[in-house]
Amino acid sequence: MKLVSRILVCALAAAAACVAAAAVAQEKAAPLARQIDADENRQITDIVRVTTATQKVQLLTAYLAAHPASVARPRLLTHVGISVSREQDTAVRVDLAEKFLGLMSTDAERNVASAILAEAYLKANRVDDAFQTVAFLPSPDSLDLRLLARLVSAGVEETKQRNLKHLMISRKYGELAIRAMEADLRPGGMNAAGWSDYKGKTLPSLFQSIGLLDLHAGLPADAMTHLRKAVELAPDDPMNYTYLGAAANEEYSRASQQLKQMPAGPPRDALGQKTFELLNQVIDAYAHALALSSGTPLEQTIRAQVWADVETYYKFLHKGSLEGLQALIDKYRKQ
C-alpha cells in the first residue's frame, strides 16, 4: 500500500507540474503575462491532487477568485471539467456542473461548460433543462457530436411518449450530427478505432431517429428518405423496416384519400399507380421486419404492430388470399 501511495503522490505531483509547466510555457510566449508565484503554484497543485470533483470545484472557485486571469486557467478548467463529467452521482454531478458554468467568463468557456451541464441534465433525466441549456448557446454547430446524438435520443424517447416539445430541435441536432459524421469530423480524444466503431453504430441510429421524428412531425416522405438510409447502413435492424413500413403506410393513406377526391383522368391514374407501389412497399418493409425479428426479443412487439396491416394489404392485392406471404417473409430471414 505504501508503494501505491507513493506512486499516486508522484502521479498527482506530475499532473500539477504539467499544468504549471504549461502555464509557464504559455507565459514565455506572452511576456506580459503575470508570473506564477509559489502560492499560486501550491493552489494549482492542490486542485490537481484532491480526488473528488466536489473538492476540485471548491478549490477552483477560490483559485479563480484570486487569479481570474491566470495563464494556468485554461488547463485547470479542462482538468476540473473532466472531473465533473466523470462524477457518478447524478445529483452531485448536476450541482457541480451548474457551479462550474457559473465560473466561466468567456463565450468559449461557457460553451464547453454548458455542454458539460447539458450532459449532466440528460444523465439525471432532466431533458427540458438539457435542451434549454443548449438553446442558450450562440451556435449548436460547435457542440460535440456525441452530445448532439444524445439529445436526439432524448428527443426520440419523448416523442415515443407523445411529447413533441423538442421534436423539431431534435431533428435539427440530428442533421448536425449526421453532417459532422459524414464529414468524418472525429471528436477530440477519440482514436481512429474508437471513431470507426462509434460512427458505425451511431450513424444508422441517427438516420433511424430522424426518420421517426419525421414521421411524428407529419413528414412521411422525409421519413422514408431517412429510413432508407438507415436500412442501407444497418440492413439487419428490424426496427428500420418497421418504421420504414409505417412511413410508407402513412404516405399510402394520404395518397388514397387524395385519390378519392380526384376526377378520372391521367393524373388520377398516376396517383393510383403510386398508391399501388406504396402498398407494396409497406408489405415489403413489414415482411423484412417480421423476418429479421424472428427469434429475437422484438418478435412479438413487431408482429403486434405490423401483422394486421400486412394481412389486410396482402389480401387486398391478392384477391383475399395470403398464399405466398409466408414465402415472402422467409425470403428475408437471415441465413
N, C-alpha and C positions, 0 to 999 in steps of 0.2 A: 504493500500500500504506500510505503514511503517513497518508493521509486516512482509509482504512478503519480503521486502528489508532486514530486519534483518535476516530472515531465510536464504535468498540467501547468505548473507555475511558469516553467520555461516557455511553454507554448503561448500562454497569455502575455508574458512579457514580450515575446517576439511580435505578437499581434499589435501590442501597444506601440512597440518600437517602429513597426511598419507604418502605423498611422502617423506617428510623429515624424518619421523619416520622409513620408510622402509630403507632409506639410512643409518640412524644411526644403525639400526639393522644389516644391511649388513656390516657396518664398524666394529661392535663388533665381527663379525665372521671373519673379516680380520683386525687385529690390526694395520697393516702397512698403511692402507688407511688413507687419509687426513681427518681431522675433517671438518664438515660443519660449517663455521663461520656464524655470523649474516648477513653479506652482501649476502652471497650465499643463505641463507635461505630466505631472502627477495626476491631474484630473482626467487626462486622456487615458492614462494607464488604469485608473480606477474604473472608467466606463468599460474598457475592454475586459478587465479582469473579472468583474462581477458576472454571475452566471445566469441570472434571471432577467427577462425582458422588463419586468417591473422596475428592478434596480437600475437597469440601463437608462430607461426613460427618466427616472427621477434624477439621476446624475447628469444626464444630458441636459435636462431642463436648467439645472443650476449652472452647468458649464456655459450654455449659450447665453444665460443672463449676464454672466461675467465676461464672456468673449464672443459676442454676437458676430463679429467679422473675422473670426479666426480662420487661418488658412487650412486648419485641420477640419473645418466644418463639413465639407462635402464627404470626406471619408467617414467621419463619425456618423453622419446622417445615414449613410449607406449601411454601416455596421449595425446601428440600432434598428433601422428599418427592417433589416433581415431578421433580427432577433424578434421583433414584434410580429412579423409574418409567420414565424415558427412557433409562436405561443399556442399551446394545445388547448387551454381553457378558453372556450369561445367568448364567454362574458368578459374575461380579463383581456382577451385579445382586442375586443371592440373598444373597451375603455382605454387601453394603451394606444390603439390606433387613432382614436379621437384626440387624445392628448398630443400624440406625435404630430398630427396635422396642425394642431394649434401652435406648434413651434416653428412652422415654416414661414419664410419671409419673402420668397420669390415665387413667381408663377411656375417655374420649373420644379422647384421643391414641392410646391403644393400639388402639382400633377402627380408626382411619384407617391406622395403621402396619401392623396385621395384614392389612388389605386389600391394602396395597402388597406385603407379603411373600407373601400367597397368590397374587397375580398373578405375582410373580417365580417362585414354585414351579411354577405352571402353565406358564410360558414355558420352564422348564427340564425340563418333563415329570416333575416330582416331584408326581404327583397326590395320593398319600397325604398328603404334607406340606401340600399346599394345603388339603385338606379338614380335616385336623387343626387347622391354624391357625385356620380359620374356626369350627371347632367350639368353640373356647375363648371365643369372643365371647359376651357376655351375651344378645344377640339378633341373629339374622341379618337381621331386618327393616330394620335401618339400613344394610345393605350396599348399595353401588352396584349397580344392577340389571345393569350391564354385567358386573360380576364374577359375579353370580348366573348370568347367561346362560352365561358361560364355564365355570363349574363344572358346569352342566347338560351342556354339550357334552362336557366331560371325562368325566362320569359315563356318558354315552351311548357314547362310544368304548370305555370299559372294558366296558360291558355287551355290546357287539358282540363283544368278545373273551372272552365268558363269565365275566367278572369282575364279580360282583354286589355287591361290597363296599360301594360307595357308591350303590347303586341307589335306595334309599328316600329318602336325604337329598337326592339329586339331584332326585327328584320334588318334594320339599318346596321346594327352591330354585327350581325351575321354576314352581311355583304362585305363589311370592312375586314372581318377576319378572313373570309374567303379570298378577298383581293390580296391580303398580305401573304397568305399561304401560297396562292398561285404564283405570286412574285418571288416565292422562296425567301421571304424575309424572316429568317430564323431568329427567335428571341435570344437576347443576351443570356449567356450562361448555359445554353443548351448545346451539347455537342452534336456532330453530324448524325451519329447513330440514333441518338435520342430524338432529334428533329425528324428523321425519316420515320421512326415508329409513331411519333405523335401526329405527324401530318397524315400518315396512312390511316390512322384511326379517326382523327378529328375531322378531316375534310369531308368525307362522305356523311358523317354525322351532322355537320353544319348544313349541307345541302338538304338532308332529310328534315332538319329542324326548320329551315326557311320554307321548305315545301309545306310543312304542316302549318306554319304561321300564315302562309299564303292562303291555305285552304280555309282557315278560320277568319281570315280577312275578307273572304268572298272573292278570291282571285284564283279560281281553279286552273285557269290556263297557265298562269305563272307557277302555280304549284306543280303542275305536270312537268314544266321545264326543269325546275329544281330537282324534282324527284327522279326524273330520268337520269339526271347527272348522278344522283345518289346511287341509283341502280347500276350505272356504269362503273362507279368506283367501288361499290360493295354489292356485287351481284348475288351474294348468298344471304343477305339480310332480308328475312321475310317481311319486316315492317316497311321496308322501302316499297315493296309491291303492294302492301295493304294500303298505304297512304296514296300511292300512285293510282290504284284502283278507285279509291274514294274520290280523288280529284277528277278522274275521268268520268266517274258516275255523276258528279255534280255538273260537269260540262254537258253530259248527256241529258240530264234533267232540264237544264236551261235550254238546250237546243230543241228538245221535244216540245217544251212549252211554246217556244218561238214558232216551231213548225205548225202547230195547231192554228196559229193566227195568220198564216201566210196563204195567199191565194195560189191556185195552181199555176205552174209555170216553171221555167228553168231555175230561178233562184230557190224555189221550194224543193225542186228535185235535188239540187246541190246540197241543200241543208239536210234533206232526207238521207242522202248518201253519207253525210258527216255523222249523223246520229247513228247510222248502222255501224260505221267504223268505230265510233266511241263505245258502242255497246260491246263490240268485240274486244276492244282494249280493256274494258272493265273486266270481262270474263278472263282474259289472258292474264292480267295482273293478279287477280284474285286466285287464279289457278296456280300461279307461281307462289303466292303467299301460302296457300294450303299445302303445296308440295314441300316447300322449304321449311315450314314449321312442323311438319310431321315428325312425331317422336321427340319434340322439344317442349320445354315448359310453356311456350307460346301457342301450342297447337290448339287447345280448347278456346283460348281467348280469341284467336284469329278466326277460327271456324265460326264462333258465335257472332262475330262481326260481319263476316262476308258470305256465309253459305246461303242465306235466304236470297240475296241478290243474285248470286251465281246460279242458283237453281232456277229462279224466275226468268232471268235473262236467257239462260241457255235453252230453256224450254220454248221461250218466245221465238228464238232463232231457229229452233229445230222441231217445229210443229208439235210441241208438247212433249217431246222425248228428251231423256237425259242420256241416251246412248252416245257414247264417245266422250262424255265429260270426265269420267274417271281415267280414261286413257290419256286425256289432255293433262290432267293433274300429274299422273305418273310420269309423263314425259319430262316434267320439270323437277322431279326428285333428284337429289344429289346422288351421284353414283359412288 
